[in-house]
Amino acid sequence: MHGYQVNLELERRNVREWAAVSRPQIYYSLEKLATAGLIRAGESDDVAAGPDRRVFETTAKGRHALSDALEREDWTTQRDRPPFLTWVSLSWQARPGVFKKQVTRREEFLERQIAHEKQTLDSILAEVGHPHHEAVWMVTLMIEQFQTELKWLRKIERELPKRGLAKNPDYVK
């Protein structure tokens, strides 16, 4: 593929929802990978395409480097730190009524995300033709995580009338 095709494919697959990759980063990364010998410019059918339409292909060195990288332990031992949980931890300092308002906003956001991810899942299933594919598993996980958080938020809403300050705060001493 050339950089423009890579960009279109990232957009088609909604990759930017879980990986921050801009169009300039694509071209920068292609150049960096080529300089490292992990990809190489291949032959293009379009002679007039120019340097922005150079088609790249993975080298044996690149495939080997990817295989090595996919074996690293740190892929499996990191925790996400969702910004909403940071907000929850600080929410005891919010003005009255803000907690409920923000929880409602988060619920609405999660409901929209679930609907969007279900549409994405449908399009993935149409493309791959079976439910045993990495993209299906990833989107299914996202749906289940959003649904779990939504269930958790609804539990918090039921418990909100019981909310209170810490009884033994060490930070006051």
NUGUBA-799700 format. One line per field, with one value per residue: residue in one letter; x, y, z of N, C-alpha, C, O in turn; residue number from 1. Coordinates in steps of 0.02 Angstrom, whole numbers. Layout:
! residues N
resn	[a | ...]
n_u	[X | ...]
n_v	[Y | ...]
n_w	[Z | ...]
ca_u	[X | ...]
ca_v	[Y | ...]
ca_w	[Z | ...]
c_u	[X | ...]
c_v	[Y | ...]
c_w	[Z | ...]
o_u	[X | ...]
o_v	[Y | ...]
o_w	[Z | ...]
resi	[NUM | ...]
***
This chain:
! residues 173
resn	[m | h | g | y | q | v | n | l | e | l | e | r | r | n | v | r | e | w | a | a | v | s | r | p | q | i | y | y | s | l | e | k | l | a | t | a | g | l | i | r | a | g | e | s | d | d | v | a | a | g | p | d | r | r | v | f | e | t | t | a | k | g | r | h | a | l | s | d | a | l | e | r | e | d | w | t | t | q | r | d | r | p | p | f | l | t | w | v | s | l | s | w | q | a | r | p | g | v | f | k | k | q | v | t | r | r | e | e | f | l | e | r | q | i | a | h | e | k | q | t | l | d | s | i | l | a | e | v | g | h | p | h | h | e | a | v | w | m | v | t | l | m | i | e | q | f | q | t | e | l | k | w | l | r | k | i | e | r | e | l | p | k | r | g | l | a | k | n | p | d | y | v | k]
n_u	[42 | 15 | 44 | -76 | -173 | -156 | -200 | -337 | -378 | -361 | -458 | -574 | -579 | -602 | -494 | -439 | -515 | -463 | -328 | -215 | -177 | -118 | -136 | -13 | 74 | 70 | 141 | 265 | 297 | 305 | 419 | 514 | 510 | 553 | 683 | 739 | 741 | 634 | 524 | 502 | 508 | 403 | 368 | 267 | 113 | 70 | 151 | 152 | 119 | 202 | 308 | 225 | 143 | 211 | 222 | 228 | 305 | 319 | 475 | 579 | 655 | 573 | 455 | 509 | 549 | 423 | 366 | 452 | 423 | 289 | 299 | 336 | 321 | 260 | 145 | 46 | 39 | -1 | -102 | -251 | -291 | -426 | -488 | -611 | -617 | -519 | -585 | -693 | -624 | -589 | -709 | -773 | -745 | -822 | -953 | -1118 | -1234 | -1163 | -1101 | -1205 | -1249 | -1135 | -1121 | -1237 | -1209 | -1101 | -1162 | -1248 | -1152 | -1089 | -1195 | -1212 | -1088 | -1095 | -1198 | -1135 | -1022 | -1086 | -1137 | -1015 | -967 | -1061 | -1025 | -896 | -917 | -987 | -885 | -779 | -845 | -863 | -873 | -752 | -629 | -495 | -533 | -670 | -669 | -604 | -693 | -806 | -760 | -746 | -881 | -933 | -857 | -902 | -1038 | -1025 | -971 | -1079 | -1177 | -1114 | -1115 | -1252 | -1276 | -1202 | -1279 | -1396 | -1344 | -1306 | -1382 | -1332 | -1205 | -1058 | -938 | -766 | -737 | -625 | -512 | -347 | -278 | -307 | -240]
n_v	[-59 | 116 | 271 | 348 | 250 | 175 | 266 | 279 | 148 | 139 | 232 | 169 | 56 | 110 | 134 | 241 | 260 | 186 | 198 | 327 | 392 | 498 | 568 | 633 | 563 | 436 | 446 | 489 | 379 | 278 | 320 | 312 | 175 | 125 | 177 | 105 | -17 | -103 | -99 | -84 | 15 | -30 | -80 | 29 | 35 | 152 | 269 | 408 | 441 | 493 | 537 | 531 | 427 | 310 | 138 | 28 | -118 | -252 | -304 | -451 | -433 | -340 | -416 | -510 | -426 | -380 | -501 | -529 | -418 | -442 | -542 | -486 | -462 | -350 | -317 | -386 | -352 | -226 | -94 | -8 | 163 | 237 | 400 | 437 | 368 | 434 | 555 | 512 | 481 | 608 | 670 | 695 | 822 | 901 | 1019 | 1022 | 909 | 891 | 766 | 673 | 727 | 711 | 572 | 535 | 592 | 512 | 387 | 409 | 431 | 304 | 222 | 271 | 234 | 94 | 67 | 114 | 29 | -93 | -76 | -68 | -196 | -273 | -234 | -283 | -420 | -444 | -422 | -514 | -634 | -730 | -769 | -786 | -705 | -587 | -449 | -457 | -511 | -407 | -297 | -350 | -365 | -229 | -189 | -267 | -218 | -84 | -109 | -170 | -63 | 24 | -46 | -43 | 96 | 117 | 48 | 127 | 244 | 200 | 186 | 312 | 398 | 354 | 398 | 460 | 555 | 509 | 412 | 397 | 485 | 486 | 588 | 706 | 720]
n_w	[0 | -22 | 66 | 66 | 42 | 157 | 253 | 214 | 240 | 379 | 417 | 366 | 446 | 569 | 655 | 722 | 832 | 934 | 925 | 915 | 773 | 656 | 490 | 445 | 531 | 477 | 355 | 405 | 484 | 386 | 315 | 417 | 448 | 325 | 318 | 422 | 364 | 375 | 296 | 118 | -29 | -157 | -327 | -423 | -511 | -564 | -643 | -641 | -513 | -413 | -267 | -152 | -176 | -168 | -161 | -27 | 43 | 160 | 227 | 247 | 362 | 426 | 449 | 537 | 643 | 685 | 727 | 836 | 918 | 949 | 1042 | 1161 | 1337 | 1394 | 1322 | 1384 | 1517 | 1559 | 1627 | 1588 | 1613 | 1630 | 1595 | 1652 | 1774 | 1846 | 1858 | 1939 | 2057 | 2100 | 2116 | 2236 | 2270 | 2190 | 2145 | 2220 | 2147 | 2030 | 2019 | 1991 | 1870 | 1787 | 1790 | 1723 | 1597 | 1563 | 1554 | 1445 | 1345 | 1345 | 1303 | 1172 | 1120 | 1130 | 1038 | 921 | 915 | 898 | 769 | 702 | 728 | 655 | 524 | 518 | 535 | 416 | 327 | 362 | 374 | 474 | 652 | 718 | 728 | 745 | 743 | 768 | 897 | 967 | 954 | 1011 | 1142 | 1176 | 1173 | 1277 | 1384 | 1389 | 1417 | 1543 | 1618 | 1609 | 1681 | 1806 | 1830 | 1843 | 1960 | 2049 | 2041 | 2106 | 2233 | 2265 | 2355 | 2477 | 2483 | 2559 | 2657 | 2686 | 2831 | 2911 | 2869 | 2820 | 2761 | 2824 | 2940]
ca_u	[0 | 49 | 20 | -145 | -213 | -152 | -246 | -406 | -393 | -369 | -524 | -625 | -581 | -612 | -436 | -425 | -554 | -423 | -257 | -208 | -132 | -138 | -111 | 59 | 110 | 75 | 198 | 326 | 311 | 327 | 489 | 556 | 514 | 594 | 752 | 762 | 743 | 578 | 482 | 538 | 465 | 394 | 352 | 199 | 84 | 57 | 215 | 142 | 93 | 246 | 334 | 173 | 106 | 256 | 192 | 276 | 292 | 358 | 534 | 588 | 678 | 514 | 412 | 544 | 544 | 354 | 358 | 487 | 386 | 226 | 314 | 354 | 275 | 224 | 79 | -3 | 45 | -14 | -171 | -278 | -313 | -477 | -496 | -672 | -602 | -484 | -638 | -730 | -583 | -588 | -778 | -796 | -734 | -866 | -1011 | -1178 | -1270 | -1118 | -1088 | -1261 | -1249 | -1080 | -1137 | -1287 | -1173 | -1060 | -1209 | -1269 | -1094 | -1080 | -1250 | -1195 | -1031 | -1119 | -1233 | -1084 | -981 | -1128 | -1136 | -948 | -965 | -1099 | -987 | -839 | -943 | -1003 | -822 | -739 | -888 | -868 | -862 | -689 | -579 | -468 | -573 | -733 | -654 | -588 | -753 | -849 | -733 | -765 | -953 | -942 | -830 | -950 | -1098 | -1007 | -967 | -1148 | -1208 | -1081 | -1140 | -1321 | -1269 | -1181 | -1338 | -1440 | -1310 | -1290 | -1409 | -1292 | -1137 | -1035 | -867 | -725 | -745 | -559 | -466 | -278 | -251 | -323 | -193]
ca_v	[0 | 180 | 306 | 368 | 189 | 158 | 313 | 258 | 85 | 155 | 263 | 119 | 10 | 149 | 122 | 301 | 257 | 154 | 214 | 395 | 393 | 550 | 558 | 646 | 509 | 379 | 459 | 490 | 309 | 241 | 339 | 285 | 102 | 113 | 191 | 49 | -79 | -146 | -99 | -57 | 40 | -78 | -52 | 56 | 32 | 220 | 304 | 479 | 449 | 535 | 507 | 518 | 366 | 252 | 79 | -5 | -187 | -273 | -344 | -508 | -403 | -310 | -470 | -538 | -377 | -381 | -563 | -519 | -369 | -472 | -588 | -448 | -471 | -289 | -316 | -421 | -335 | -155 | -77 | 55 | 211 | 279 | 467 | 442 | 345 | 490 | 602 | 484 | 487 | 678 | 697 | 716 | 894 | 935 | 1054 | 979 | 893 | 878 | 695 | 642 | 753 | 680 | 501 | 533 | 605 | 453 | 335 | 425 | 418 | 231 | 196 | 288 | 193 | 25 | 65 | 121 | -32 | -146 | -65 | -87 | -269 | -297 | -225 | -329 | -488 | -447 | -424 | -574 | -691 | -777 | -733 | -807 | -661 | -539 | -388 | -473 | -519 | -341 | -255 | -383 | -345 | -159 | -188 | -296 | -171 | -28 | -134 | -180 | 3 | 50 | -82 | -16 | 163 | 113 | 27 | 188 | 288 | 174 | 195 | 383 | 428 | 332 | 425 | 499 | 570 | 458 | 417 | 398 | 510 | 495 | 649 | 764 | 722]
ca_w	[0 | -14 | 126 | 59 | 51 | 229 | 287 | 199 | 274 | 450 | 425 | 354 | 502 | 631 | 698 | 762 | 895 | 987 | 915 | 890 | 716 | 609 | 422 | 442 | 564 | 431 | 309 | 446 | 504 | 327 | 302 | 471 | 438 | 265 | 337 | 465 | 325 | 394 | 236 | 60 | -83 | -211 | -393 | -429 | -578 | -585 | -649 | -626 | -446 | -373 | -205 | -102 | -194 | -169 | -130 | 18 | 63 | 218 | 212 | 292 | 424 | 456 | 475 | 595 | 698 | 710 | 766 | 900 | 958 | 972 | 1097 | 1222 | 1393 | 1412 | 1290 | 1425 | 1588 | 1571 | 1644 | 1563 | 1664 | 1598 | 1625 | 1693 | 1842 | 1878 | 1877 | 1996 | 2117 | 2120 | 2115 | 2302 | 2275 | 2143 | 2172 | 2227 | 2086 | 1973 | 2014 | 1956 | 1801 | 1751 | 1782 | 1669 | 1534 | 1547 | 1533 | 1376 | 1303 | 1339 | 1261 | 1102 | 1101 | 1121 | 974 | 868 | 912 | 869 | 696 | 679 | 730 | 598 | 463 | 521 | 521 | 345 | 289 | 374 | 361 | 530 | 716 | 750 | 698 | 794 | 744 | 802 | 969 | 995 | 958 | 1061 | 1208 | 1189 | 1188 | 1344 | 1433 | 1394 | 1451 | 1613 | 1649 | 1614 | 1738 | 1865 | 1841 | 1868 | 2030 | 2084 | 2045 | 2159 | 2297 | 2274 | 2417 | 2535 | 2475 | 2616 | 2663 | 2719 | 2904 | 2942 | 2817 | 2839 | 2731 | 2866 | 2997]
c_u	[44 | 15 | -53 | -192 | -213 | -201 | -319 | -425 | -401 | -437 | -580 | -634 | -590 | -554 | -423 | -466 | -513 | -348 | -251 | -155 | -158 | -110 | -37 | 101 | 119 | 136 | 264 | 346 | 335 | 400 | 536 | 564 | 557 | 668 | 781 | 764 | 686 | 525 | 525 | 486 | 462 | 381 | 280 | 176 | 74 | 121 | 209 | 120 | 137 | 265 | 281 | 135 | 154 | 222 | 246 | 255 | 339 | 417 | 536 | 611 | 618 | 467 | 443 | 540 | 474 | 343 | 392 | 447 | 321 | 236 | 330 | 300 | 233 | 158 | 26 | -4 | 33 | -88 | -190 | -297 | -363 | -485 | -558 | -659 | -562 | -536 | -675 | -690 | -580 | -657 | -803 | -786 | -780 | -924 | -1070 | -1213 | -1227 | -1106 | -1143 | -1261 | -1195 | -1092 | -1188 | -1254 | -1133 | -1105 | -1231 | -1213 | -1085 | -1134 | -1237 | -1137 | -1051 | -1154 | -1184 | -1044 | -1021 | -1132 | -1069 | -942 | -1002 | -1059 | -926 | -862 | -960 | -939 | -786 | -779 | -893 | -851 | -795 | -630 | -558 | -511 | -639 | -721 | -641 | -651 | -802 | -825 | -752 | -838 | -964 | -914 | -876 | -1012 | -1084 | -1002 | -1036 | -1185 | -1179 | -1107 | -1211 | -1323 | -1250 | -1240 | -1386 | -1410 | -1295 | -1320 | -1370 | -1221 | -1119 | -961 | -831 | -730 | -678 | -507 | -396 | -250 | -264 | -271 | -131]
c_v	[62 | 216 | 325 | 308 | 168 | 202 | 294 | 195 | 96 | 187 | 212 | 72 | 45 | 140 | 182 | 303 | 225 | 164 | 282 | 397 | 446 | 535 | 576 | 592 | 448 | 388 | 459 | 418 | 268 | 257 | 310 | 210 | 85 | 124 | 135 | -17 | -127 | -150 | -73 | -33 | -12 | -42 | -29 | 51 | 102 | 260 | 377 | 492 | 493 | 502 | 492 | 454 | 306 | 196 | 44 | -76 | -205 | -315 | -404 | -483 | -372 | -362 | -501 | -491 | -375 | -444 | -558 | -473 | -399 | -523 | -552 | -455 | -409 | -281 | -343 | -398 | -261 | -144 | -11 | 98 | 258 | 346 | 473 | 418 | 397 | 541 | 576 | 493 | 559 | 707 | 719 | 791 | 934 | 970 | 1005 | 969 | 875 | 803 | 661 | 663 | 718 | 605 | 492 | 544 | 543 | 396 | 347 | 412 | 343 | 200 | 210 | 244 | 120 | 19 | 69 | 57 | -91 | -139 | -86 | -163 | -299 | -291 | -271 | -400 | -496 | -455 | -491 | -638 | -743 | -741 | -748 | -770 | -609 | -476 | -399 | -478 | -451 | -299 | -285 | -365 | -273 | -154 | -212 | -250 | -111 | -50 | -144 | -113 | 34 | 18 | -55 | 54 | 163 | 90 | 88 | 236 | 266 | 187 | 268 | 414 | 409 | 360 | 468 | 512 | 512 | 467 | 423 | 424 | 523 | 562 | 711 | 773 | 761]
c_w	[0 | 44 | 123 | 69 | 124 | 268 | 276 | 236 | 349 | 463 | 417 | 413 | 570 | 680 | 744 | 826 | 951 | 978 | 883 | 835 | 666 | 540 | 417 | 477 | 519 | 386 | 346 | 464 | 444 | 312 | 355 | 464 | 378 | 281 | 380 | 427 | 341 | 339 | 179 | 10 | -137 | -276 | -394 | -501 | -606 | -585 | -628 | -555 | -402 | -307 | -153 | -116 | -202 | -131 | -89 | 30 | 120 | 195 | 260 | 361 | 462 | 486 | 538 | 655 | 727 | 752 | 834 | 946 | 987 | 1029 | 1162 | 1275 | 1406 | 1376 | 1338 | 1498 | 1603 | 1587 | 1612 | 1622 | 1632 | 1634 | 1669 | 1764 | 1880 | 1901 | 1938 | 2060 | 2144 | 2132 | 2183 | 2313 | 2228 | 2179 | 2178 | 2160 | 2026 | 1964 | 1973 | 1883 | 1759 | 1740 | 1725 | 1601 | 1513 | 1523 | 1460 | 1327 | 1291 | 1296 | 1187 | 1077 | 1088 | 1053 | 915 | 860 | 884 | 793 | 667 | 676 | 671 | 533 | 461 | 504 | 447 | 304 | 299 | 367 | 416 | 595 | 750 | 718 | 749 | 799 | 780 | 877 | 1001 | 1004 | 1008 | 1132 | 1224 | 1208 | 1259 | 1398 | 1443 | 1432 | 1526 | 1649 | 1658 | 1673 | 1804 | 1881 | 1868 | 1941 | 2073 | 2093 | 2100 | 2228 | 2313 | 2337 | 2480 | 2534 | 2536 | 2614 | 2696 | 2795 | 2940 | 2892 | 2845 | 2814 | 2773 | 2921 | 2983]
o_u	[102 | -38 | -88 | -244 | -264 | -238 | -358 | -481 | -445 | -470 | -627 | -689 | -587 | -565 | -399 | -453 | -527 | -309 | -279 | -95 | -212 | -65 | 1 | 156 | 168 | 177 | 314 | 405 | 381 | 439 | 590 | 619 | 594 | 711 | 840 | 787 | 689 | 487 | 577 | 430 | 514 | 383 | 235 | 215 | 71 | 144 | 256 | 104 | 111 | 243 | 289 | 99 | 139 | 197 | 302 | 196 | 393 | 410 | 498 | 589 | 613 | 442 | 408 | 528 | 466 | 313 | 363 | 439 | 302 | 188 | 338 | 240 | 176 | 117 | -33 | -44 | 55 | -131 | -150 | -316 | -346 | -488 | -557 | -688 | -570 | -532 | -688 | -718 | -569 | -664 | -851 | -815 | -776 | -941 | -1071 | -1220 | -1251 | -1102 | -1128 | -1273 | -1207 | -1075 | -1182 | -1270 | -1132 | -1087 | -1233 | -1225 | -1076 | -1120 | -1249 | -1137 | -1027 | -1142 | -1191 | -1033 | -993 | -1132 | -1066 | -916 | -978 | -1059 | -907 | -830 | -949 | -939 | -764 | -751 | -925 | -819 | -783 | -587 | -598 | -525 | -662 | -760 | -665 | -660 | -835 | -866 | -773 | -855 | -1001 | -943 | -889 | -1037 | -1127 | -1027 | -1050 | -1220 | -1217 | -1120 | -1229 | -1367 | -1277 | -1249 | -1413 | -1447 | -1274 | -1286 | -1374 | -1183 | -1160 | -925 | -861 | -726 | -675 | -461 | -387 | -203 | -236 | -260 | -88]
o_v	[60 | 194 | 320 | 314 | 146 | 177 | 292 | 188 | 65 | 172 | 211 | 51 | 12 | 140 | 173 | 345 | 237 | 141 | 294 | 402 | 439 | 493 | 538 | 577 | 413 | 343 | 432 | 400 | 227 | 212 | 285 | 184 | 36 | 85 | 119 | -67 | -186 | -198 | -42 | -58 | -35 | 19 | -64 | 61 | 110 | 283 | 405 | 549 | 528 | 447 | 447 | 428 | 258 | 205 | 33 | -93 | -177 | -357 | -406 | -508 | -378 | -352 | -518 | -513 | -371 | -441 | -579 | -487 | -383 | -544 | -584 | -454 | -415 | -240 | -325 | -423 | -237 | -181 | 36 | 73 | 313 | 349 | 510 | 446 | 404 | 567 | 615 | 511 | 569 | 764 | 757 | 820 | 996 | 953 | 954 | 1017 | 846 | 778 | 624 | 622 | 699 | 578 | 446 | 509 | 524 | 360 | 300 | 386 | 321 | 155 | 167 | 221 | 89 | -28 | 33 | 34 | -134 | -189 | -117 | -191 | -347 | -337 | -296 | -435 | -549 | -489 | -521 | -691 | -795 | -689 | -725 | -800 | -590 | -453 | -356 | -451 | -438 | -269 | -248 | -353 | -259 | -118 | -181 | -245 | -91 | -13 | -130 | -107 | 66 | 52 | -45 | 70 | 203 | 110 | 98 | 265 | 307 | 198 | 283 | 454 | 443 | 348 | 507 | 482 | 471 | 524 | 452 | 386 | 566 | 588 | 764 | 828 | 767]
o_w	[20 | 68 | 173 | 101 | 150 | 310 | 323 | 260 | 380 | 512 | 456 | 429 | 622 | 741 | 800 | 869 | 1010 | 1019 | 829 | 849 | 638 | 533 | 387 | 455 | 524 | 379 | 322 | 459 | 451 | 297 | 338 | 473 | 379 | 260 | 374 | 454 | 323 | 336 | 190 | 6 | -161 | -279 | -369 | -547 | -667 | -532 | -600 | -537 | -358 | -292 | -113 | -73 | -237 | -76 | -112 | 28 | 126 | 150 | 309 | 412 | 523 | 541 | 585 | 712 | 788 | 806 | 885 | 1005 | 1043 | 1060 | 1214 | 1260 | 1429 | 1397 | 1332 | 1537 | 1655 | 1563 | 1609 | 1675 | 1610 | 1695 | 1718 | 1811 | 1941 | 1957 | 1984 | 2112 | 2203 | 2155 | 2187 | 2359 | 2227 | 2235 | 2145 | 2121 | 1978 | 1908 | 1926 | 1839 | 1702 | 1687 | 1685 | 1553 | 1455 | 1476 | 1420 | 1272 | 1235 | 1256 | 1144 | 1020 | 1041 | 1016 | 866 | 804 | 849 | 757 | 614 | 629 | 640 | 492 | 408 | 465 | 418 | 253 | 250 | 355 | 406 | 593 | 806 | 686 | 792 | 854 | 817 | 917 | 1056 | 1057 | 1044 | 1176 | 1281 | 1255 | 1298 | 1452 | 1500 | 1474 | 1567 | 1705 | 1708 | 1710 | 1852 | 1939 | 1910 | 1979 | 2127 | 2146 | 2137 | 2276 | 2368 | 2369 | 2531 | 2581 | 2560 | 2573 | 2730 | 2820 | 2994 | 2874 | 2888 | 2844 | 2758 | 2945 | 3026]
resi	[1 | 2 | 3 | 4 | 5 | 6 | 7 | 8 | 9 | 10 | 11 | 12 | 13 | 14 | 15 | 16 | 17 | 18 | 19 | 20 | 21 | 22 | 23 | 24 | 25 | 26 | 27 | 28 | 29 | 30 | 31 | 32 | 33 | 34 | 35 | 36 | 37 | 38 | 39 | 40 | 41 | 42 | 43 | 44 | 45 | 46 | 47 | 48 | 49 | 50 | 51 | 52 | 53 | 54 | 55 | 56 | 57 | 58 | 59 | 60 | 61 | 62 | 63 | 64 | 65 | 66 | 67 | 68 | 69 | 70 | 71 | 72 | 73 | 74 | 75 | 76 | 77 | 78 | 79 | 80 | 81 | 82 | 83 | 84 | 85 | 86 | 87 | 88 | 89 | 90 | 91 | 92 | 93 | 94 | 95 | 96 | 97 | 98 | 99 | 100 | 101 | 102 | 103 | 104 | 105 | 106 | 107 | 108 | 109 | 110 | 111 | 112 | 113 | 114 | 115 | 116 | 117 | 118 | 119 | 120 | 121 | 122 | 123 | 124 | 125 | 126 | 127 | 128 | 129 | 130 | 131 | 132 | 133 | 134 | 135 | 136 | 137 | 138 | 139 | 140 | 141 | 142 | 143 | 144 | 145 | 146 | 147 | 148 | 149 | 150 | 151 | 152 | 153 | 154 | 155 | 156 | 157 | 158 | 159 | 160 | 161 | 162 | 163 | 164 | 165 | 166 | 167 | 168 | 169 | 170 | 171 | 172 | 173]
***
